[in-house]
Amino acid sequence: MRLLFFAYFLVEVLAFLGVAKLIGIGWAFVAVFALMVLGGIAANVALRNSLRKAAEGRSSLGTLAGDSAILVTGWVLTIIPGFASSLIGLLMVFGPTRAILRRGLTARARRAVEDFGVRAYSASPMSQFHTTYGTFTRPAGSTSPQAENPSYIDADELEKLFRMDSADPKRGDRPRSDGPEDTAQ
């Protein structure tokens, strides 16, 4: 983290010295201040436009969320004193570069979520279970399908069990009917 902060500080100092050499030190301070103000105003206007488009139904909630995150990041970068950070922040505020950034970040976030889901499922105990519910196909050349394939489900047996459930001879019930002809008494 210290190395990253040092690299940022070095880039900003070198950029300031380069601009100060071109236009003078006083004008360089004015230019840094002007970039900060311009970036803050541009980010504010862009965020309001993005909110207005979402309120009018011209953009989706995902687009609004992506734009808001990029605009806030761009705003922060523009108000930090320095030429390099302000220019990067201004690029994040403008619409075309924001759309490119949003597409790239969306694709990266989608991959990260999918990878996390796969890793979470693979690490869970549920990935170890493999359930089978049987098959309705008889093994070839078999007279007793359950002896050779215990997961075989005989459709005829299921039909017979269904018929036994629908009519209970002990209680004197009639079999259930699917048609309207048995409903009239």
N, C-alpha and C positions, 0 to 999 in steps of 0.2 A: 504494500500500500504506500509506503514511503517512497519507493522507487517510482510508482505511478504519479504521485504528487510532484516529485522532483522533475519528472519528464514534462508534466503539464506546465510547471513553473518555468522551466527552461524554454519551452516552445513559446510561451507567452512573452517572456523577456526578449527573446530573439526577434519575434514578430514586432514588438514595440520598438526595439532599437532600429530595425529595418525601416519601419514607417517614419520614425523620428529622424532618421538620416535623410529620408526623401523630402519630408515636408517641414521638419523642425519639431523640436520637443514640445513646444506650446500647442501647436496645431495637432500633434499626435495625441495629447491629452484631450483636446476638444473632440477629435475623431473617435476616441474610445468612448467618451461620454455620449456623443451623438449616436454611435452604434448601439449603446445600451438602451437609450431612449427609443430609437427607431425599432429595435427588436422587441422591446416590451409592448409598444403600440401595435406593431404588426401581429404579434402573437395574440393580443387581446382581440383585435378585429377578426382574425382568422378563427378564433375559438367562438366568437359570437356568430359568425357566419355558419360554422359547423353546427352549432346548437339550433340556429334558425332553420337550416335544411332538415335537421332531424325532426323539429317540431312541425314542419310542413309536410313531413312524410316523404321527402325526397332522398333520404339516406336511411340506412338501417342502424340499428342499435350497435351492431358490431363496428360499423364504420365510425360512428360517433365515439365509441370507446377507444378505438385505435387512434383516431384523430386527436382526441383529448389527451391521451398519454403522450403522443409525439409533440403536440403543441406545448404541453406543460414542460416537457424536457427541453424543447427549443427555447421557451421563455426563460427557463433557468439558465441555460447556456448564454442567452443574449444579455442577461443582466449581470452576469459575472464579468468584471472588468478584464478586458483583453481582446485582442483582435482575432485570434484563432478561435476561441470559444464563441465569440459573438458571430463570426461568419458561419460557423457550423450550426449555431442556433438559428440564424436567419434562413439557412438552407432547409432546416426542419420545419420552419414556419410556412414557407411557400408551398402552394397546393401541389404542383407536379412532383416535386421531390418528396413531399409528404405521402402522396399516393404510392410512389415506388417503395418508400420505407415501410408503409403499412402492409403492402403485399408481401414483402420479404419477411416482416415480423410475424404476419399471420401464418405464413407457411412454416416458419420455424416453430411457432407456438403450437401449431397443429401436430407437427412431428413430435415435439416434446411430450404433448399430452398422450398421443398414441403410444409412444415408447414407454411412458410411465404406466399406462394401462396394461400393456403387455408384461412389463416387469412385475407389476403388482399381482396380476393373475398368475404368472409363473411361480411367484414366491408363495402364493397362497396354497392351503391344503386342497382347495377345490380343483386345482390343475392335476391332482393325482388321481381323481375319480373319473372313470370312463363307464358310463351307464349304457346298457343296451336294453331295449324293450322287446326284443325278439324279432321274428320274421314270419311272414305268411307264406313263404315259398318252401315247398317240400324238397328235401334232398332227393336227388335223382335216384330212381330205382329203390325206393324205400317203402316198405309196407308199414312200418312202425316209426313214424318220424320223430317221436319224442325219445326213442331209445338212442338214436344216432345224434340228434341235435336237441338238447334240452331247452334251447331258447325258441324252438318252433312253436308257433301259436296256430292251432287248428281252428279254422273258421267255422267248421261244422260244430265243434264243441262249444264255441262261443255262442252260436245260434241256439243250441240246445239249452245252455245255461240261461240265456236271455228269456227263452220261452218258459223255463221253470220259475224264474223270478216273477214273470208277469201273471202267472196263474198259480195260486196256492190251493191244491186240492183238499188240504185239511180243513180250510175255512170255507170251502165251497165257492171260491171266487171263479169267475170266468176269465179266460185270457183277455188281456187288453187288446183293443182294436185300434188300428190306425185310421180306419175309414168311418164315415158318418152313418153307414148302414147298421152298425151295432149299437148306436146311441139311442135309437127309438125303441121303446118297450111296450 
